[in-house]
Amino acid sequence: MASKGNGRGLELAREKMRSAGVDEVAIDTFAHYYRLLEHGETGMIAEDSIEPLDMESLDDVEVADDVAAEAIRRTAVIKLNGGLGTSMGMDRAKSLLCVRRGLSFLDIIARQVLHLRQQYDATLPLMFMNSFRTSADTMAALARYDELPVEGLPLEFLQNKEPKLLEADLMPAAYPKAPDLEWCPPGHGDIYTALRGTGLLAQLLDAGYRYAFVSNSDNLGAVPDARVAGWFAESGAPFAIEAVRRTPSDRKGGHFARRKQDGRIVLRESAQTLDADKEALADLGRHRFSSTNNLWFDLRAMTEALDARGGILGLPLIRNVKNLDPADPSTPKVIQIETAMGAAIEVFEGARTIEVGRDRFVPVKTTDDLLVLRSDVYDLGKDFVLAQGEDEVPYVALDGDFYKLVGDFDKRFPEGAPSLREADSFTVEGDWTFGRGVKVVGEVALTASSAQRVEGGTVLDEQEQHG
């Protein structure tokens, strides 16, 4: 791709960010990626430049109890909480969604951490990286947990924002009728920039913490587990990511690989995969592991890496092309410069990955995932940790016309989710409403051309049902 722009776009973008009060570290980081874009950088990772990665499993690792306890006492917990759940029709923090027993993601995360503090006599500070859209809602919801804040540390810090750039000439996009849409988040790779820019990285080190555990707030499996903390501390690695075996539902997602050129571990996202390599991306036998986005890093190693690089970690660029107003395809094409926080694995020599069970990766991206989470597939223990009832999680596919948006979804399960513990797959086409205590067994497919109701107490077993 030929280089574009003449420096004027960057100058205007810098001015725009400064006048919006964006931190200087974030502005310098944005400028770094802007120049890469100007020079035609696409961030693609070709299949012939990488080889498959194998790794050890947490199941095979011995971690002494005292090592685990000491490691968790020196750990700070950070949750990425910038998402609104717009794909599910939400307009507030996605983590406010009710999951179980009237508890939201935020409630369960707070209670997991409070329980671990008692269990290990650990300070275990919890912080949320919010966006300007999720901050107020999140902080209001956490206010009921008086004991959650740790003295001298904030409960939240804000992710940065950056201008969307017109694909045609890399100038900052203008949209006077909805100025908010001129801005976008820089991807979760912004966490390192934000931690440095807010001074939090230095604060954590000064307060005696050594490790950070970072994960997504919509993944309730991502408990700050002392055993994993102990493994990470003993490994001496500067950076690590928990991985899971890819399943058919992960075919399009990113995966780990080793770069042939220097032997470093890389995380290749689907947006960084050439069309010609899509088949290799989907080959679960070749690339067997994907990221949970559960990360561990050594605060000292991170500080040293940022110091050595003038505050810019230099994560691989993800060039995301969208419409200026995502809901209006007639608006101009814009480039959103993004980075992925897991991609930092290639920055650190000696970085590690470890295979963990699927119970540490329970992301909620759709209402299909939400139904599984609200069902009896998972138990929520006294420690507020999800316990998976069966070895396999059932495959769920709900008709997007009736269930995609949370409001519509809730109306159709007014008395709770059906039992899915004995289900292999549950496919719903058409408009079905479910009564209390419905049970799904084996492979069940429902289809209907008009609105239908499944009465309370019904057992749906291996069959196709038409309404």
C-alpha positions in Angstrom: 0.0 0.0 0.0 1.5 3.3 -1.0 2.3 5.9 1.7 -0.2 8.6 2.1 -0.4 11.9 4.0 2.0 14.8 4.1 2.5 15.2 7.9 -0.3 17.7 8.0 -2.8 15.0 9.1 -0.6 14.0 12.1 -0.1 17.6 13.1 -3.9 18.1 13.1 -4.5 14.9 15.0 -1.9 15.9 17.6 -3.6 19.3 18.1 -7.0 17.6 18.3 -5.8 15.1 21.0 -4.1 17.9 23.0 -7.1 20.1 23.1 -9.2 17.1 24.2 -6.8 16.6 27.1 -5.3 13.3 25.9 -2.1 12.4 27.7 1.3 13.2 26.0 2.4 9.5 26.3 -0.7 8.5 24.3 -0.2 11.3 21.7 3.4 10.1 21.1 2.2 6.5 20.8 -0.5 7.5 18.3 2.2 9.4 16.3 4.4 6.3 16.2 1.5 4.3 14.6 0.5 7.2 12.3 3.9 7.2 10.7 3.7 3.4 10.2 0.4 3.9 8.4 1.9 6.6 6.3 4.6 4.2 5.2 2.1 1.6 4.1 2.4 -0.7 7.1 -0.5 -3.1 7.3 0.5 -5.2 10.3 -0.1 -8.5 8.4 1.7 -11.7 9.6 2.3 -14.1 6.7 1.9 -17.8 7.3 5.3 -18.6 5.9 7.0 -16.3 8.5 5.7 -18.3 11.5 5.6 -21.9 12.8 3.1 -23.6 15.2 3.7 -23.3 18.9 3.5 -26.0 21.6 3.5 -25.3 25.3 3.3 -26.8 28.8 0.0 -27.3 30.6 -1.0 -25.9 34.0 -2.3 -29.5 34.8 1.3 -30.7 34.7 2.9 -28.0 36.8 3.7 -28.4 40.5 3.3 -25.1 42.5 4.0 -25.2 46.2 1.3 -23.6 48.3 3.7 -21.1 49.9 5.0 -20.0 46.5 1.4 -19.5 45.3 0.4 -17.5 48.4 3.5 -15.3 48.2 3.0 -14.6 44.5 -0.7 -13.6 44.9 0.3 -11.2 47.7 2.5 -9.4 45.3 -0.1 -9.2 42.5 -2.4 -6.4 41.4 -5.5 -7.2 39.3 -6.6 -5.1 36.3 -9.9 -5.7 34.4 -10.4 -4.2 31.0 -13.9 -2.7 31.2 -14.2 -0.2 28.3 -16.9 -2.1 26.4 -20.5 -1.1 26.1 -22.0 -4.3 24.8 -23.4 -2.4 21.8 -23.5 -5.6 19.7 -26.1 -6.9 22.2 -28.1 -3.6 22.1 -26.6 -2.2 25.3 -25.7 1.5 25.9 -23.9 1.2 29.2 -21.0 -0.8 30.6 -21.4 -4.5 29.4 -20.1 -5.6 32.8 -23.4 -4.4 34.4 -25.3 -7.2 32.7 -27.0 -9.5 35.2 -25.4 -13.0 35.1 -26.6 -15.1 38.1 -28.7 -14.6 41.2 -29.2 -10.9 40.5 -25.4 -10.4 40.3 -23.6 -8.6 37.5 -20.2 -9.3 36.1 -18.9 -6.5 38.3 -20.5 -8.0 41.4 -19.0 -11.4 40.8 -15.5 -9.9 40.0 -15.6 -7.8 43.2 -16.6 -10.8 45.3 -14.0 -13.1 43.8 -11.3 -10.6 44.7 -12.7 -9.9 48.3 -12.8 -13.7 48.9 -9.2 -14.2 47.7 -8.0 -11.3 49.9 -9.3 -13.2 52.9 -8.1 -16.6 51.8 -4.5 -15.5 51.3 -4.3 -12.5 53.6 -3.4 -10.5 50.5 -4.1 -6.8 49.6 -4.8 -7.8 46.0 -5.8 -4.4 44.6 -8.4 -4.4 41.9 -8.5 -1.7 39.2 -10.7 -1.3 36.1 -9.5 0.3 32.9 -12.7 2.1 31.9 -13.5 4.2 28.9 -15.1 7.6 29.1 -18.4 5.8 28.3 -18.2 3.1 31.1 -16.6 5.1 33.9 -19.7 6.6 35.7 -21.8 3.5 35.5 -19.0 1.2 36.7 -18.0 3.4 39.6 -21.6 3.8 40.8 -22.1 0.0 40.7 -18.8 -0.6 42.7 -19.7 2.0 45.4 -21.6 -0.6 47.4 -18.3 -2.5 48.1 -16.8 -0.2 50.7 -13.8 -2.5 51.3 -12.8 -2.8 47.7 -10.6 0.3 47.2 -7.0 -0.1 48.4 -5.5 2.9 50.1 -3.2 4.9 47.8 -4.5 3.2 44.6 -7.5 4.2 42.4 -10.3 1.8 41.5 -10.2 3.0 37.9 -8.0 4.6 35.3 -9.2 5.6 31.9 -8.2 4.2 28.5 -7.1 6.8 26.0 -8.9 7.9 22.9 -7.7 8.9 19.5 -9.1 10.4 16.3 -10.4 8.2 13.5 -8.5 8.9 10.3 -10.1 9.2 6.8 -8.8 6.3 4.8 -8.5 8.6 1.7 -5.9 11.0 3.1 -5.2 10.1 6.8 -6.7 13.4 8.0 -8.7 13.3 11.3 -12.3 12.7 10.5 -14.9 15.4 11.3 -18.6 14.6 12.1 -20.2 17.7 13.6 -23.6 16.1 14.1 -22.1 13.4 16.4 -18.6 14.6 17.5 -18.2 11.5 19.8 -18.0 9.4 16.6 -14.8 11.2 15.5 -13.0 9.3 18.3 -12.2 5.7 18.9 -10.4 3.6 21.5 -6.9 2.5 20.6 -7.6 -1.2 21.2 -6.7 -2.8 24.6 -2.9 -2.6 23.8 -3.5 0.9 25.2 -3.3 -0.5 28.7 0.5 -0.1 28.8 0.3 3.5 27.6 -2.4 4.3 30.1 -0.6 2.6 33.0 2.5 4.7 32.3 0.7 7.9 31.4 -1.4 7.9 34.7 1.7 7.1 36.8 0.1 3.8 38.0 2.9 1.6 36.9 5.3 3.5 39.2 2.7 3.7 42.0 2.3 -0.1 42.0 6.0 -0.7 42.1 6.5 1.9 44.9 3.7 0.2 46.9 5.6 -3.1 46.7 3.7 -5.0 44.0 5.7 -7.1 41.5 3.1 -8.6 39.2 0.0 -7.6 37.3 -2.8 -9.9 36.2 -4.9 -8.5 33.4 -8.1 -9.9 31.9 -11.4 -8.9 30.3 -14.3 -8.0 32.6 -16.7 -10.2 30.5 -14.6 -13.3 31.3 -15.7 -14.6 34.7 -13.3 -17.5 34.4 -10.4 -15.1 34.7 -10.0 -15.4 38.5 -6.6 -14.1 39.8 -5.6 -17.7 40.6 -2.8 -18.1 43.1 -1.5 -21.3 41.4 -1.1 -19.5 38.1 0.6 -16.5 39.9 3.0 -19.0 41.6 3.8 -20.6 38.2 4.5 -17.2 36.7 6.7 -16.0 39.6 8.7 -19.2 39.5 9.1 -19.1 35.7 11.0 -15.8 36.1 9.4 -14.7 32.8 8.8 -11.0 32.2 5.4 -11.7 30.5 3.0 -14.6 30.0 -0.4 -15.4 28.6 -2.8 -18.2 29.4 -3.8 -20.2 26.4 -6.6 -22.6 25.6 -6.9 -25.3 22.9 -8.8 -23.9 19.9 -12.2 -25.4 19.2 -14.3 -25.2 16.0 -15.8 -21.9 17.4 -12.3 -20.4 17.5 -11.5 -21.1 13.8 -11.7 -17.4 12.9 -10.0 -16.2 16.0 -6.4 -15.4 16.7 -3.7 -17.9 17.7 -0.2 -18.2 19.0 2.8 -19.0 16.8 6.6 -18.7 16.8 8.2 -16.2 14.5 10.9 -18.0 12.4 13.1 -14.9 12.1 13.9 -14.5 15.8 12.1 -17.3 17.7 9.8 -14.9 19.6 6.2 -15.9 20.4 3.7 -13.9 18.4 -0.1 -13.6 18.7 -1.6 -13.4 15.2 -5.2 -11.9 15.2 -7.5 -12.7 12.3 -7.2 -9.0 11.2 -3.5 -9.6 10.7 -4.0 -12.7 8.5 -3.8 -12.5 4.7 -6.7 -13.8 2.7 -4.4 -16.4 1.2 -3.6 -17.7 4.8 -7.1 -17.9 6.1 -7.1 -21.7 5.6 -4.0 -22.1 7.7 -5.6 -19.8 10.3 -8.6 -22.2 10.5 -6.5 -25.3 10.7 -6.9 -26.4 14.4 -4.4 -29.2 14.0 -1.7 -26.7 12.9 -2.3 -23.7 15.2 -3.7 -25.4 18.3 -3.8 -22.6 20.9 -5.6 -19.3 21.2 -5.3 -16.5 23.8 -7.7 -16.2 26.7 -6.6 -12.5 27.1 -5.6 -13.5 30.6 -2.1 -11.9 30.9 0.6 -11.8 33.6 3.5 -9.4 33.6 6.3 -8.3 35.8 5.9 -4.7 36.7 9.6 -4.1 36.7 10.2 -5.7 33.3 7.3 -3.7 31.8 8.8 -0.4 33.3 12.2 -1.2 31.9 10.9 -2.1 28.5 8.9 1.2 28.3 11.9 3.2 29.6 14.1 1.7 26.9 11.6 2.5 24.2 10.8 6.1 25.2 7.4 5.1 26.5 6.3 3.4 23.3 6.1 -0.4 23.6 5.9 -0.7 19.8 3.1 -3.4 19.6 2.2 -4.5 16.1 -0.2 -2.3 14.3 -3.8 -3.4 13.6 -5.3 -1.4 10.8 -9.1 -1.5 11.3 -11.2 0.0 8.5 -14.8 0.9 9.4 -17.4 3.5 8.4 -17.2 6.8 10.3 -20.6 6.1 11.7 -20.6 2.3 12.1 -24.5 2.3 11.8 -24.4 4.3 8.5 -22.6 2.6 5.5 -22.9 5.9 3.5 -20.4 7.7 5.8 -16.7 7.7 4.7 -14.3 4.9 5.4 -12.0 5.6 8.3 -9.0 3.8 9.7 -8.9 3.0 13.5 -5.4 2.4 14.7 -5.5 -0.4 17.2 -3.2 -2.7 19.1 -3.8 -5.8 21.1 -2.4 -6.1 24.6 -1.5 -9.8 24.1 0.8 -8.8 21.2 3.2 -7.5 23.8 4.4 -11.1 24.2 6.7 -10.6 21.2 8.3 -7.6 22.9 9.8 -9.6 25.7 12.5 -12.1 25.4 11.7 -15.2 27.5 8.0 -14.6 27.4 5.9 -17.7 28.1 2.5 -19.2 27.4 0.7 -21.9 29.4 -2.3 -24.0 28.5 -5.1 -23.7 31.0 -8.6 -25.3 31.2 -11.5 -23.9 29.3 -13.0 -22.9 32.7 -10.6 -19.9 32.8 -12.0 -18.7 29.5 -15.8 -18.0 29.6 -16.1 -14.8 27.5 -19.6 -13.4 26.8 -19.6 -11.9 23.3 -23.2 -12.7 22.3 -26.5 -13.7 24.0 -25.7 -17.3 23.0 -22.8 -17.1 25.5 -25.0 -15.3 28.0 -27.6 -18.2 27.9 -24.9 -20.7 28.7 -23.5 -18.6 31.6 -27.0 -18.1 33.1 -27.8 -21.8 32.8 -26.8 -24.7 35.1 -23.7 -25.5 32.9 -21.8 -23.5 35.5 -22.1 -23.5 39.3 -21.2 -20.3 41.2 -19.4 -21.4 44.4 -19.1 -19.6 47.8 -15.8 -18.2 46.5 -17.7 -16.8 43.5 -15.6 -18.9 41.1 -17.5 -20.5 38.2 -17.3 -24.3 38.3 -18.0 -26.1 35.0 -20.5 -28.9 35.6 -19.7 -31.1 32.6 -16.5 -31.6 30.6 -18.0 -30.0 27.4 -19.9 -26.8 27.1 -22.9 -27.2 24.8 -23.0 -25.4 21.5 -25.8 -22.7 21.5 -27.1 -20.8 18.5 -30.1 -18.5 19.0 -31.9 -16.8 16.1 -30.4 -13.3 15.8 -33.7 -11.8 14.7 -35.3 -12.6 18.1 -32.4 -13.0 20.6 -29.4 -10.9 19.6 -30.4 -7.9 21.7 -30.4 -8.3 25.5 -33.9 -6.8 25.9 -35.4 -9.2 23.4 -33.5 -12.1 24.8 -34.7 -11.4 28.4 -38.3 -11.3 27.2 -38.0 -14.8 25.8 -36.5 -16.3 29.0 -38.6 -14.5 31.5 -38.2 -17.2 34.2 -34.6 -18.0 33.7 -32.4 -20.1 31.4 -33.3 -23.7 30.6 -31.2 -26.5 32.0 -28.3 -27.1 29.5 -26.2 -29.4 31.6 -27.2 -32.5 29.6 -27.3 -30.7 26.3 -24.8 -31.2 23.4 -26.3 -28.5 21.2 -29.3 -26.2 21.3 -30.3 -24.4 18.1 -33.3 -22.1 18.0 -34.8 -20.7 14.8 -37.8 -18.4 15.0 -39.6 -16.8 18.0 -39.8 -19.1 21.0 -40.5 -18.1 24.6 -39.5 -20.5 27.4 -41.3 -21.2 30.7 -39.6 -22.0 34.0 -37.6 -25.2 34.4 -37.3 -26.3 30.7 -34.6 -28.9 30.2 -32.5 -29.5 27.1 -31.0 -33.0 26.6 -28.6 -34.0 23.8 -29.0 -32.3 20.4 -32.1 -30.1 20.1 -33.1 -27.9 17.3 -36.3 -25.8 17.4 -37.8 -24.1 14.3 -40.9 -22.0 14.0 -42.6 -19.7 11.5 -44.8 -18.0 14.1 -44.4 -17.2 17.8 -44.3 -20.3 20.0 -44.0 -21.1 23.7 -42.3 -24.0 25.4 -44.2 -24.7 28.6 -42.5 -24.8 32.0 -41.1 -28.2 33.0 -40.8 -29.4 29.4 -37.9 -31.8 28.6 -36.6 -31.2 25.1 -34.6 -34.2 24.0 -32.8 -35.3 20.8 -35.2 -34.2 18.2 -36.2 -31.4 15.9 -39.3 -29.6 17.0 -41.3 -27.5 14.6 -43.8 -24.9 15.8 
